[in-house]
């Protein structure tokens, strides 16, 4: 069983995520903070260390990160804190609050996958966009996005081939299948719908290359 340590002084926040994490099969330890003079036991290092940094001003490195260097560090931050995140903080990934609990659970599972550990779910993340491919759920900056089956499959294909350019015919063959007899313009329609549904994002995930095709551009973090 994978272990998650959730560090927050916010009781309501802890109550909202601990049980969903346990229901997803994780062993969860909640801490209210790092106690001065108490040395964390390296043997007790969790697989994922989640740090609530919303009240930290400019995010800084926690002593728990030094003691538990093998843990994947996942931070909860406010939108205003994103620009002040520094590599010296040692944060592997972050989630912008307000928190959407299903997204949070999926991001913990994604963290394990990125850290070389397998989980029972299959997720993809880029920027603030996350796809839970087991439950066909999509979240962007904590916002649940409703997609049709083909919109989901098109987005999944582009995300799993980030950086590669695909023309309309290629996308029709790879997403709709070789036996689809509709016009290639259906790709343009689905791309427009995806962009419309992702319009509230800080990123432009899907790039158009004139007279060539479409490409998913993964935002740099």
C-alpha positions in Angstrom: 0.0 0.0 0.0 1.4 3.4 -1.0 1.7 6.0 1.8 0.7 9.6 1.6 1.6 12.2 4.3 -0.6 15.3 4.2 0.8 18.3 6.0 -1.8 21.0 6.8 -3.1 23.0 9.7 -6.5 23.2 8.0 -8.8 20.7 9.6 -11.6 21.1 7.1 -9.2 20.6 4.2 -7.7 17.5 5.8 -11.1 16.1 6.5 -12.1 16.6 2.9 -9.2 14.6 1.4 -8.1 12.0 3.9 -11.1 9.6 3.4 -11.1 9.9 -0.4 -7.4 9.0 -0.4 -8.0 6.0 1.9 -10.9 5.0 -0.3 -8.5 5.1 -3.3 -6.3 2.6 -1.5 -3.7 4.8 0.2 -2.4 4.7 3.7 -2.7 8.3 4.9 -1.0 10.2 7.7 -2.1 13.7 8.5 0.4 16.1 10.2 -0.4 19.6 11.3 3.2 20.8 10.6 6.8 20.3 11.3 7.7 20.4 15.0 11.0 22.2 15.8 13.4 19.9 17.5 11.8 16.7 16.3 13.8 14.8 13.7 11.6 13.0 11.2 12.4 9.3 10.9 13.8 8.6 7.4 12.3 5.1 7.6 8.9 6.7 7.8 9.2 8.5 4.5 5.9 8.4 2.6 5.6 7.8 -1.2 4.0 11.2 -1.6 4.5 14.2 0.8 1.8 16.8 0.3 2.5 20.2 1.7 -0.1 22.9 2.2 1.8 26.1 1.4 -1.1 28.4 1.0 -0.2 30.4 4.1 3.5 30.3 3.6 3.8 33.6 1.7 6.7 32.8 -0.7 7.0 29.0 -0.6 10.1 27.6 1.0 11.7 24.2 1.5 10.3 22.2 4.4 12.7 20.2 6.7 10.4 17.2 6.0 11.6 17.3 2.3 15.2 17.0 3.5 14.5 14.2 5.9 12.3 12.4 3.4 14.2 13.1 0.2 12.9 10.0 -1.5 9.3 11.2 -1.2 7.5 12.9 -4.1 6.8 16.5 -2.9 3.4 17.8 -4.0 2.4 21.3 -2.9 -0.9 23.1 -2.5 -0.5 26.7 -3.5 -2.7 29.7 -4.3 -2.8 31.2 -7.8 -0.7 34.2 -6.5 2.0 31.9 -5.3 2.6 30.1 -8.6 5.0 32.8 -9.9 7.1 32.7 -6.8 7.7 28.9 -6.8 11.4 28.5 -7.0 13.3 25.3 -7.9 15.1 25.6 -4.6 11.8 24.7 -2.9 12.3 21.1 -4.1 8.7 20.8 -5.1 8.1 18.1 -7.7 4.6 19.3 -8.7 1.9 21.6 -7.4 -1.8 22.0 -7.4 -3.5 25.4 -7.5 -6.3 25.8 -5.0 -9.3 25.9 -4.4 -8.9 22.1 -4.3 -11.1 19.8 -6.3 -10.9 16.5 -4.4 -11.2 14.0 -7.3 -8.5 15.9 -9.1 -6.3 15.9 -6.0 -6.6 12.1 -5.7 -5.8 11.7 -9.4 -2.8 14.0 -9.0 -1.4 11.9 -6.1 -1.7 8.8 -8.3 -0.1 10.7 -11.2 2.8 11.7 -8.8 3.4 8.0 -8.0 3.5 7.2 -11.7 6.0 10.0 -12.4 8.1 8.8 -9.4 8.4 5.3 -11.0 5.7 3.6 -9.0 2.6 2.0 -10.5 -0.9 2.8 -9.4 -4.2 1.2 -10.2 -5.2 4.3 -12.2 -3.9 5.7 -15.4 -3.5 9.5 -15.5 -1.8 12.1 -17.7 -1.0 15.6 -16.5 0.3 18.7 -18.3 0.3 22.2 -16.9 -2.9 22.4 -14.9 -4.6 19.9 -17.1 -5.2 16.3 -15.8 -6.9 13.3 -17.4 -8.0 10.3 -15.4 -8.2 7.7 -18.2 -9.8 5.0 -16.0 -12.8 7.1 -15.0 -12.8 9.3 -18.2 -12.5 12.5 -16.1 -10.8 15.7 -17.1 -9.8 18.6 -14.8 -8.2 21.9 -15.5 -7.0 24.1 -12.6 -9.4 22.2 -10.4 -12.3 22.6 -12.7 -14.1 19.5 -13.9 -14.5 19.5 -17.7 -17.2 17.5 -19.5 -16.1 16.0 -22.8 -17.7 13.7 -25.3 -16.1 10.4 -25.9 -14.4 11.5 -29.1 -13.3 14.8 -27.6 -11.7 12.8 -24.7 -10.0 10.4 -27.1 -8.7 13.2 -29.3 -7.3 15.1 -26.3 -5.8 11.9 -24.9 -4.1 11.1 -28.2 -2.6 14.6 -28.5 -1.5 14.6 -24.9 0.2 11.3 -25.1 2.1 12.5 -28.2 2.9 16.0 -26.9 5.2 17.9 -29.2 4.3 15.9 -32.3 2.3 17.4 -35.2 -0.6 15.5 -36.7 -2.6 16.4 -39.9 -6.3 15.9 -40.1 -6.1 12.6 -42.0 -3.6 11.2 -39.4 -5.9 12.2 -36.5 -8.9 10.7 -38.3 -7.0 7.4 -38.7 -5.6 7.3 -35.2 -8.7 8.6 -33.2 -11.7 7.8 -35.4 -10.3 4.7 -37.0 -9.5 3.7 -40.6 -13.1 2.8 -41.3 -14.5 6.3 -40.5 -16.0 7.8 -43.7 -16.8 11.3 -42.4 -15.0 14.4 -43.7 -11.6 15.5 -42.3 -13.2 18.7 -41.2 -14.7 16.8 -38.2 -11.3 17.1 -36.7 -11.4 20.9 -36.9 -14.9 20.9 -35.2 -13.6 18.7 -32.3 -10.5 20.9 -31.9 -12.7 24.0 -31.7 -14.9 22.3 -29.1 -11.9 21.3 -27.0 -10.4 24.8 -27.1 -13.8 26.2 -26.1 -14.0 23.9 -23.1 -10.4 24.8 -22.1 -10.9 28.5 -22.7 -10.6 29.3 -19.0 -7.1 28.0 -18.8 -3.9 30.0 -18.4 -2.4 27.9 -21.2 -3.0 27.3 -24.9 -2.6 23.6 -24.9 -3.5 22.9 -28.6 -1.4 24.6 -31.2 -2.4 25.0 -34.9 0.4 24.8 -37.5 -1.0 26.4 -40.6 -1.4 24.0 -43.5 0.2 21.2 -41.4 -2.0 20.2 -38.5 -2.3 20.3 -34.7 0.1 19.8 -31.8 -0.3 19.5 -28.1 2.2 21.9 -26.4 3.0 20.9 -22.9 3.4 24.0 -20.7 6.8 24.4 -19.0 6.6 24.4 -15.2 
